[in-house]
Amino acid sequence: MILIDSSISTWRTWLQDANQIAQLIGTILVVIYVIYTYLTFRQIKKQTDYQQDAYLKSELSILKEIIESGPMQFQNSKFTNSKNTFSLKYLDLSLATKMKGILKPIFNFEDSLFDGNYLIVSFTNYGNAEVNKIIVKVTVTVLNSKELIDKKMLREREIEVIDVVINEIVQRNGGNLKVPILTTASFPIYSISVKGEYFDVRNKKYIIAEERLQGQNKHLQILQ
């Protein structure tokens, strides 16, 4: 009889231990499921947010002449401007005017040779959210030729940083905005760097990768 009671007690203890182990395993599985579900939904949200993001690509170019934008024309159910027509409200002429003032008495060229050659920053939005604000930092380094430095005692370089805040809508899925920033016709040799940030309509912030452009105007390097 004692042997039977001992066996029953051992069996009950084993069942209790097994039940506790099963409960522990069940708890662990629930925790694993909760963590897995959380990570899955977080990844889904991340992918969904990415699909709703803006993606702005910038490109630099030099355009010899531009026309200030005037009245919009209605064509093919869309408002359009003529070719090479831009808004000039973000155009900064301070450095160009300064260099023109320094170099014109030296070279005595016509004004037209010191004007034009516009730096155009083109923004294309390949994302799925509209962009409504762009902030760019434009760093311009102007170099004088060795002949100008030696014979006219000019400084080797002029450096200017231009901060531009562009409050314009760039439509999603290929929307494009082209902005004249400065003119380069009065720079003997120049290097331009553009970088910054932009915001979509949800006020989400993105970074604009740095773009660089170099050029020169040879007729402003050699004395006649």
N, C-alpha and C positions, 0 to 999 in steps of 0.2 A: 504493500500500500504506500509506504514511504517512497519507494522507487517511482511509483506512478505519479505521486504528487510532485516529486522533484522534476520528472520529465515534463509535466504540465507547466511548472514554473519556468523551466528553461525555454519551453516552446513559446510561452507568453512573452518572456523577455526578448526572445528573438523576433517575435512579431512586432513588439513595440519598437525595437531597434530598426527593423526593416521599414516600419511605418514612418519613423523619423527620417530615415535615409531617403525614403520616397518623397516625403514633404520637402526635404532639403533640395533634392534633385529637381522637384517641381518648382521650387522658388528660384533656383538657379536658371532653369529654362525660361521662366517668366521674365527674369532680369535680362537674360540674353535676348529674348524676343523684344522687350521694350527698347533695349539699346539698338538692336538691329532696325526696328521700326523707326526710331529717332534718326539714325544715320541715313536710312533710306529716304525719309521725308526731307531731311536737310539737303541731301544730294539732289532730290527732285526740285526743291525750292531754288537751290543754287542754279540748276540748269534752266529753270523757268525764268529766274531773274536775268540770267545771261541772255536768254532769248528775247527779253524785253529791254536790254541795254542798248545804249547808243554806241557807235563805233566810228569815231571821226578820224579821217586820214588827212594829213596836211601835205601840201606840195608847193615848192617855191619855183617861181619863174620870173623872167624879166620881159616886160612888154614895152616896146619902144614908145608907143603912143596909146593914149586911152581917151575916151570921151566921157564927160560927166553925164550921169544918168539924167534923163528928162522924163516927160510923160510916158507912161506905159502904153503899149500898143496891144490891142486885143486880136490875137490870131489863133485859129484852130482851137477855140474854146479856152485859150490860156493867155494870160498877160505876159508879154515879152518885151525886152529891150533890144535895140540894135546891137550888132557885134561890137565887142570892145567897149561896151558901155558899163560904167561902174559908178557906184556911190563913192564920193571922195571925202566923206566925213571922218574917216579914220586915217587920212593921209597926213603924215608928219614931214614937213619940209625944212625943219630947223637945221639939221646937219647939212643937207644939200645946199641951203641958202648960205650957210657959213662957208662951205668949201668953194662955192661960186664966188663969194666975196674975196676969198684969198687968191684964187687962181685966175679970175678974169683979168685983173691988171697985169698979170704975168704973160698970159697968152693972147689977150686982146681978141678973143674969138667972138663971134656973134652969140647972142644970148641962147639961141636955139641949141647950140652945142653943149650948153650947161644944163639944159632942161630935158626932162623925159627919162626914158629907160626906167620904168616903174617896176618896183618889186611887188609882185602879186602873190599873195598867200591864198591858195585854193584849198578849201575845206570840203571834203566829201563825206557824207554820213552813210556808212554801209550798215548801220545798226537798225534796230526796230523801235527806237525811241527818238523823238524830236530833240534837237539841241537848241537851247534858247540863250546860252551865254558862253562866250569864249574869251579867255584871258591869255594873251601871248606876251612874252618878253622877247624883244628883238634886240640883239646885240650886234652893232655895226662897228667894224674896224676898218678905217680908211688909212691906206699907206701911201705916202708920197714916194716918188722915184728917187734914186740916189742922186740924180742930177739936180733935182729940185732941192733936195736937202743940202747938197754941197754948194750950189751956186746961188740959191735964193734963201738959204738959211731957214727953210721950213722945218717944222717938226716932223719927226719920222712917222708918227701916226696920230690919228684922232679916233677916240673910242666914244661911242654913245649908246646908251641903253634906253630903249623906248618901250614903255608899258602900254599895251593897247587892250581896252575892254570893249568887246564886240557884243552888243546886245541885239542879236538877230536870230531869227528862227532858221535852222537848217533842217529841212524835212528828212524823215527817215527813208530807208531803202533807196539810197542813191541821191538824196538831196545835195545840192552843191552851192557853195557861197564863195565868191572870189572877192578878195579885199586888197586894194592898193594900200601899201603901208608907207613907202617912201620912194624917192627917186634916186638913181645912182649915176646919172649922166655927169655929175661934177666930181666923181670920185676917181682919182687916177688908178688906184688898185683897191679892191675891197673884199672883205669877207663878212658874211652875214650868217648869224645863227638865230633860229626861231624855235622856241619851246614854250610850253605853258600848260594850261588846263582848260577843261570845259565842263559844262553842266547840262544835264538833260532836264526835261520838264518836271521830273520828280525831284529835282535838285540833287541828283546823284553826281558826284564828282569823278572825273576821269583825267588822266594825264596825256598830254600831247608830247610825243617823242620828239627829240631834237632833230631839226633839219638844218642843213648847211648849204650855202651857195657862195661861190667865189666868182669874181669877174674883174675886168679892167677896161680902161679907156686909154688906149695907147697914145692918142693925140695930146693927152694931159700929162705925159711923162717925159717928153723930150723937148727941150727948148729949141726954138727956131733960130 
